[in-house]
Every structure is written in structure tokens, then in C-alpha cells.
């Protein structure tokens, strides 16, 4: 069973369909507190109801693929426009269904285990899309995940972690929780030498153990079964060290897991859908070509 409602919040001006991830009485890893959404300056600072906003292409343009989008924000907030809804509309132009994830942030006072909540929500979102694939005309083997910055860390977690953190004993559990591909933009990957300090602190707290740092350094979680990945980054990113992307690419290469890495001279930590400097503007074209090359979307619609 899926729970649907229309959202008319400040960050859903187009009244996109909002899909809660969990039944109200079965949200895992929570203390039962009554929270309210906190939204300011196109950022979400507290998530009361984890869910996703659905953006569908027209039936004539639907190419049968889907992407769950994880907005960035250092695990402190969700930049839902620049790394969420704008990208969703771009995916729609390619005939791809897109779902902007409104995932719980680790700093929520309601959480029992702060570091698990974002991944629980991401896994559940993937499962929900698969469970509704027939209804939404989506191929269950062409469901990917995209993330920017800390959202890239969450997307990479979804692609590399094999532990099921999202089972709650309902029919949705029967759907697979891992994505078929990953798209990472300026991602946070490492929790060690090249860690983005804010993301590490917000996700793992002030006193993360050595075991936690290793577990959440995602280059260490790559295996030969890790799904294909596309990475876009900028050489001059001063916020999240580009070594993060390089470490993930190197791990994918060593395990013979397919990965396409593009590091552009300019762009800083602000690679967006449009208005990027110089050759960085090509990242969306390269990403679309990669999805076609990998067989996730066809080059042309079949008649």
C-alpha cells in the first residue's frame, strides 16, 4: 500500500505529488517525537515527514527509467531546489521519472541512531519506486540514484552498502533496495584524510570511532558488484576535496566496477544544471550520453 497526498508547501510550488516513505506508525529509528518541517531560503533544515516528490515525464516521452535524487547540504540541510527539483525537471526532459528525496537529517532530535536515517530513507525510496514500477511504467532494472555533495555520499551509500536497513515487515520489503546506477556530482566520499568536516560531523557526530570512519568512507565499501557510476567534479572545488571522487573512481577501477569520471577545471563546489563555467557546462550532456551508452535509456523512443 502506498500513501499519497498532494503537497502545497513552500518547496513544492508546482504541487508535485508527495509520497511519504513510511506508514506513520512504522517509521524506523525514531523516538516518536512530533516534529515540524523547518524550511528557509530554499533549504530544508528539519524533516518531519520523510518522503519524495514525484516528477513524471509525459507518457509519450517516458523511457522507462527512474532516478531518486538526494539533495546536498552537508547533512545539515537539504538544498532541494539547486540539487533537487531543478535536476528532476532535467531528468524529465530525457523521459526519466525523477523523485526528489526529502530524507531525514542526522541532526534530528527524533533519531535513535543518527547515521542510519538518511540511508534508511534512501533504501525505502528505491523500494517504493520498484514496488510501483508497473503503475509508473518504469523498468525495475533501470532505477538509479543521484546525489550532489553530501547527497552524493548518501547516493554512494545506497550503491555500496549491502545491509538492509529499511525493512519494516510490509509488502514493500519484497522489492530490492539497491540502485541500478549512481550519478554523483562533487560527492562527499571519504571520512578520513579528505573528509568534508561538516558532513562527517553532522553524520557521525563529534566522536566518531575508527570503525565508523572506515564504514562510512565509501571507497572502502566498493566491490565488483557495485552498480555503474558517473561522477562529475571540479578541479578547483575548495569545499569538498576532489580526491573524494578520485578515491571512489580508483576503488571502482580496482574492483572492475564500471565508472565514468569527469573532473573539469572550473566549477568549484557549485556545479549545477546550467550556467556552469567553461567545459563544466558539458556535464549534463556527458551524463545523458553515459546513460544511453550504459543502456539505461534508449537513444530514441521506440514506435
Helices and strands as residue ranges (DSSP letters): E 4-6, E 17-20, E 38-40, E 43-46, E 51-55, E 66-70, I 81-85, H 86-93, E 97-102, H 114-131, H 133-136, E 143-148, H 150-160, G 171-174, E 181-185, H 197-204, H 210-215, G 218-221, E 228-234, H 243-254, E 259-264, G 278-282, H 283-293
